[in-house]
Amino acid sequence: MRTLSLIVLGLLLAGSAGAQATKQDASGWVTLLDGTTLNGWNATGNANWKVADGAIEASNGSGMLVTPANYTNFELRVEVWVDGPANSGVFIRCSDAATINQNNAYEVNIYDTRPDQTYATGSIVEVAPPSTPMKAGGKWNTFEIRAEGNHLTVTMNGTRTVDVKNDKYARGPIALQYGAGVVKFRSVKIRTL
C-alpha cells in the first residue's frame, strides 16, 4: 500500500510540474513566465496571446492569463510593455478565477489613457490611487507588487505608487490582463513571504 501511495504521489507531482512553468533561484524567486512559452498559464477570454520576440503579447480580443496556483503573501515582479492606448493590469488574490475583475481581485492598473485618471497606471483600482502619476506607454516597465496580510504596496520603475492596508481579498491566483492596444509581458517572478 505504501508503494502504491508513493507511486500515486510521484505521478501527481510529475503532472503538476507542467502546470506552471517555474524555475527558482537561490534567493527564492520563482519564474512564472519567462517570455518563451504560455505553458503553465490558463487563458480566459479570446485575447490573441502569443510568444513573440522574447515576450508574451496580445493585440486583439480581451482576456486574462491566470496562474493555476493560489497565492497569499508574496512579492511579485512583472516586466510589461504597452503602447499608448493599451489597457492592461496585474490582478492579484483573485477570488473567482473564471471571471476576474476589479470587484473580486486587486487590480494593479496599467492604463495610461483611462478616462477617470483616479485609478490610472500604478493604482490599485477601487482601492488606492497612485501617489505619483505614472505613464507606462512605449517602454518596458517593472512593477514590484507586495502583498503581506492586509498591507499592499506597488512600486513602478522604482517609484512607490501605492502603500495601503485593505482586507478585501486574502488569497487567490494571479492574472495578467489584455484589454486594448498592444500588451507584452516578458518576465513574471514571485517570492512567497
Phi, psi and chi 1 to 4 in degrees:
 res  aa     phi    psi   chi1   chi2   chi3   chi4
   1 MET       -  -42.1 -174.9   67.1  167.0      -
   2 ARG   -61.9  -41.0 -179.7  164.4  156.6   56.8
   3 THR   -62.5  -43.9  -56.2      -      -      -
   4 LEU   -62.2  -41.2  179.0   59.5      -      -
   5 SER   -62.1  -42.4  -64.5      -      -      -
   6 LEU   -65.7  -37.6  -70.6  173.6      -      -
   7 ILE   -65.7  -45.3  -69.3  170.4      -      -
   8 VAL   -62.3  -44.4  169.7      -      -      -
   9 LEU   -60.0  -43.8  179.2   60.6      -      -
  10 GLY   -60.8  -42.2      -      -      -      -
  11 LEU   -66.0  -40.8  -70.3  172.4      -      -
  12 LEU   -62.7  -44.5  -72.5  172.1      -      -
  13 LEU   -64.7  -41.0  -70.0  173.4      -      -
  14 ALA   -64.2  -40.1      -      -      -      -
  15 GLY   -67.5  -36.9      -      -      -      -
  16 SER   -78.6  -17.9   67.2      -      -      -
  17 ALA   -62.3  -34.6      -      -      -      -
  18 GLY   -82.3   -7.7      -      -      -      -
  19 ALA   -70.6  -28.7      -      -      -      -
  20 GLN  -143.8  118.4 -175.4   76.6   33.3      -
  21 ALA   -66.3  112.4      -      -      -      -
  22 THR  -135.6  143.3   58.7      -      -      -
  23 LYS  -141.6  123.2  -59.2  172.5 -156.0  160.6
  24 GLN  -101.3  135.6 -175.4  170.2  -11.7      -
  25 ASP   -95.7  178.6   68.6   16.0      -      -
  26 ALA   -63.4  -26.1      -      -      -      -
  27 SER   -92.1    8.0   59.6      -      -      -
  28 GLY    95.3   -1.8      -      -      -      -
  29 TRP   -76.1  134.0  -72.5   96.0      -      -
  30 VAL  -112.9  127.9  175.1      -      -      -
  31 THR   -81.7  118.9  -60.6      -      -      -
  32 LEU   -94.2  -29.5  -60.0  176.8      -      -
  33 LEU  -147.4  129.5 -176.1  140.5      -      -
  34 ASP  -120.2   10.3   64.7    4.9      -      -
  35 GLY    83.3    3.7      -      -      -      -
  36 THR  -113.2  -11.1   64.2      -      -      -
  37 THR  -157.9  154.0 -179.2      -      -      -
  38 LEU   -96.1   -0.5  -72.7  163.8      -      -
  39 ASN   -56.7  138.6  -68.6  -15.5      -      -
  40 GLY    90.3    1.1      -      -      -      -
  41 TRP  -119.7  140.2  -69.8   82.1      -      -
  42 ASN   -95.1  132.4  -60.3  -39.5      -      -
  43 ALA  -100.3  137.0      -      -      -      -
  44 THR  -119.4  155.3   66.4      -      -      -
  45 GLY    78.2 -160.7      -      -      -      -
  46 ASN  -124.9   22.8   64.6   -7.5      -      -
  47 ALA   -60.0  143.6      -      -      -      -
  48 ASN   -88.8   56.6   66.1  -23.1      -      -
  49 TRP   -57.7  136.0  -64.1  106.7      -      -
  50 LYS  -154.2  162.0   64.1 -179.0  179.1 -179.1
  51 VAL   -90.1  128.1  176.3      -      -      -
  52 ALA  -154.2  125.4      -      -      -      -
  53 ASP    52.9   45.5  -59.6  -38.7      -      -
  54 GLY    75.6   18.3      -      -      -      -
  55 ALA  -144.0  163.0      -      -      -      -
  56 ILE   -99.4  125.2  -54.8  -57.7      -      -
  57 GLU  -135.2  158.5   72.5  173.2   61.1      -
  58 ALA  -141.8  149.5      -      -      -      -
  59 SER  -142.5    7.3   59.5      -      -      -
  60 ASN  -157.4  154.2 -162.2  -18.5      -      -
  61 GLY    83.7 -155.1      -      -      -      -
  62 SER  -158.2  148.0   66.4      -      -      -
  63 GLY   161.5 -173.4      -      -      -      -
  64 MET  -133.2  153.2  -54.6  -90.6 -175.3      -
  65 LEU  -106.3  127.5  -67.9  175.9      -      -
  66 VAL  -125.4  135.7 -174.6      -      -      -
  67 THR   -71.1  143.3   63.3      -      -      -
  68 PRO   -74.4  -20.5   20.9  -26.6      -      -
  69 ALA   -93.1  153.7      -      -      -      -
  70 ASN   -97.3  149.6  -69.1  -44.5      -      -
  71 TYR  -132.6  146.8  -60.9   93.9      -      -
  72 THR  -113.9  -71.9  -56.8      -      -      -
  73 ASN  -113.2  123.5  -64.6  -47.2      -      -
  74 PHE  -164.1  166.1   57.0   85.0      -      -
  75 GLU  -113.6  138.1  -66.0  175.2  -69.8      -
  76 LEU  -129.7  131.7 -176.5   69.5      -      -
  77 ARG  -116.6  127.4  -73.2 -174.9 -171.3  156.8
  78 VAL  -130.2  127.5  178.2      -      -      -
  79 GLU  -103.9  124.2  -68.2 -177.3   20.0      -
  80 VAL  -139.6  143.5   59.3      -      -      -
  81 TRP  -123.3  133.8 -175.7   97.7      -      -
  82 VAL  -135.4  153.4  -65.4      -      -      -
  83 ASP   -86.1  177.2   65.6    0.1      -      -
  84 GLY   -55.3  -47.6      -      -      -      -
  85 PRO   -85.4    6.4   28.0  -32.8      -      -
  86 ALA   -62.8  147.2      -      -      -      -
  87 ASN  -126.1  113.9  178.0    2.6      -      -
  88 SER  -146.4 -179.6 -176.6      -      -      -
  89 GLY  -178.2  165.6      -      -      -      -
  90 VAL  -117.0  117.1  177.3      -      -      -
  91 PHE   -99.4  134.5  -70.6   74.5      -      -
  92 ILE  -126.1  156.2   63.1  170.1      -      -
  93 ARG    51.1   48.5  -66.4 -178.1  172.9  172.7
  94 CYS   -69.1  125.7  -53.9      -      -      -
  95 SER   -87.3  -14.1   59.5      -      -      -
  96 ASP  -139.5   99.5 -179.8   -2.8      -      -
  97 ALA   -66.3  -17.2      -      -      -      -
  98 ALA   -84.5  -30.7      -      -      -      -
  99 THR  -135.4   73.3   56.5      -      -      -
 100 ILE   -78.8  133.1  -62.8  166.3      -      -
 101 ASN  -158.7  178.7   59.2   57.3      -      -
 102 GLN   -68.9   -7.9   74.1  -83.8    1.4      -
 103 ASN   -95.2   -3.3  -62.6  -46.6      -      -
 104 ASN  -138.9   20.3   61.4   18.1      -      -
 105 ALA  -164.4  166.0      -      -      -      -
 106 TYR   -86.6  125.3  -66.4  113.0      -      -
 107 GLU  -109.2  110.6  177.4 -172.0    2.2      -
 108 VAL   -81.6  110.3  176.6      -      -      -
 109 ASN   -82.5  142.6 -147.9    2.5      -      -
 110 ILE  -130.8   87.8  -53.2  166.2      -      -
 111 TYR  -156.7   81.7 -168.1    4.9      -      -
 112 ASP   -59.9  -34.3  -70.1   -5.5      -      -
 113 THR  -103.4   23.8   59.3      -      -      -
 114 ARG   -56.2  129.4 -172.3  175.3 -161.2  -95.2
 115 PRO   -55.2  -44.3  -28.5   35.9      -      -
 116 ASP   -96.6  104.5  173.2    6.2      -      -
 117 GLN   -72.2   -1.7  -72.3  -74.6  -65.0      -
 118 THR   -54.6  -42.8  -56.8      -      -      -
 119 TYR  -118.2   48.4  -64.0  110.8      -      -
 120 ALA   -80.3 -164.0      -      -      -      -
 121 THR   -49.7  131.3  -60.7      -      -      -
 122 GLY    94.5   -6.0      -      -      -      -
 123 SER   -90.7  172.2   70.2      -      -      -
 124 ILE  -111.2  111.9  -61.9  177.8      -      -
 125 VAL   -57.1  133.6  177.4      -      -      -
 126 GLU    65.1    7.2  -54.3  -62.8  -28.2      -
 127 VAL  -123.1  -52.0  173.4      -      -      -
 128 ALA  -152.1  122.5      -      -      -      -
 129 PRO   -70.7  161.0   23.6  -28.7      -      -
 130 PRO   -70.5  137.5   25.7  -31.5      -      -
 131 SER   -69.2  -25.6   59.4      -      -      -
 132 THR  -129.9  125.4  -57.9      -      -      -
 133 PRO   -60.8  133.6  -21.5   32.2      -      -
 134 MET  -129.3  153.9  -57.4  -67.5  -75.5      -
 135 LYS  -128.5  137.2  -62.9  -66.9 -177.8 -170.5
 136 ALA  -109.4  -17.8      -      -      -      -
 137 GLY   -60.2  135.6      -      -      -      -
 138 GLY    81.6   10.9      -      -      -      -
 139 LYS  -153.3  162.3   63.1 -177.1 -177.9  -83.1
 140 TRP   -77.5  135.8  -78.6  101.7      -      -
 141 ASN  -125.5  149.0  -58.5  -84.9      -      -
 142 THR  -116.7  122.4  -59.5      -      -      -
 143 PHE  -104.5  132.9  -77.4   84.3      -      -
 144 GLU  -117.4  114.9  -64.0  171.7  -10.5      -
 145 ILE  -116.4  128.8  -58.0  161.9      -      -
 146 ARG  -123.5  129.4 -175.6  179.9  174.7   99.9
 147 ALA  -127.3  113.3      -      -      -      -
 148 GLU  -136.4  107.1 -173.2  169.1   15.3      -
 149 GLY    61.1 -128.3      -      -      -      -
 150 ASN   -94.7    5.9   70.1  -10.3      -      -
 151 HIS   -94.8  119.8 -170.7 -162.5      -      -
 152 LEU  -121.0  133.2  -52.2  168.0      -      -
 153 THR  -131.5  149.1   61.7      -      -      -
 154 VAL  -130.4  129.5  176.5      -      -      -
 155 THR  -124.5  126.6  -57.1      -      -      -
 156 MET  -117.0  120.2  177.9 -178.9  169.4      -
 157 ASN    49.9   40.8  -61.1  -30.1      -      -
 158 GLY    87.4   -4.8      -      -      -      -
 159 THR  -106.4  123.0  -60.8      -      -      -
 160 ARG   -71.2  120.2  175.4   72.5   49.7   93.4
 161 THR  -106.6  -24.9   60.3      -      -      -
 162 VAL  -140.0  136.6  169.8      -      -      -
 163 ASP  -146.9  100.5 -170.3  -24.8      -      -
 164 VAL  -144.3  156.6   68.2      -      -      -
 165 LYS  -111.7  131.0  -68.7 -168.7  175.6  179.4
 166 ASN  -154.9  137.8 -173.3  -78.7      -      -
 167 ASP  -107.2   13.2  -68.4  -46.4      -      -
 168 LYS   -60.9  -48.4  -78.9 -173.1 -179.0  179.4
 169 TYR  -130.9  133.2  -47.0  107.1      -      -
 170 ALA  -107.7  -24.2      -      -      -      -
 171 ARG  -162.1  148.2 -178.9  174.0 -167.9  -91.7
 172 GLY   161.5  178.7      -      -      -      -
 173 PRO   -72.8  172.6   20.4  -25.6      -      -
 174 ILE  -108.3  142.0  -66.8  164.3      -      -
 175 ALA  -134.9  143.4      -      -      -      -
 176 LEU  -108.9  128.9  -51.5  175.8      -      -
 177 GLN  -102.6  142.1  177.7 -167.2   32.8      -
 178 TYR  -119.6  123.3  175.1   77.6      -      -
 179 GLY  -124.0  -35.4      -      -      -      -
 180 ALA  -167.9  163.6      -      -      -      -
 181 GLY    73.7 -146.9      -      -      -      -
 182 VAL  -118.8  128.5  176.2      -      -      -
 183 VAL  -129.6  131.9  176.4      -      -      -
 184 LYS  -132.7  134.4  -57.5  176.4 -174.8 -177.4
 185 PHE  -118.5  130.4  -67.5   94.9      -      -
 186 ARG  -118.3  -13.9   68.7  178.3  175.9 -167.8
 187 SER  -155.5  130.1  178.1      -      -      -
 188 VAL  -135.6  120.2  177.2      -      -      -
 189 LYS  -130.4  145.6  -64.4 -178.0  178.1 -175.3
 190 ILE  -132.7  147.8 -166.8  164.8      -      -
 191 ARG  -134.7  120.8  179.3  165.7   58.4 -174.0
 192 THR   -75.3  149.1   57.0      -      -      -
 193 LEU  -106.2      -  -60.7  173.0      -      -
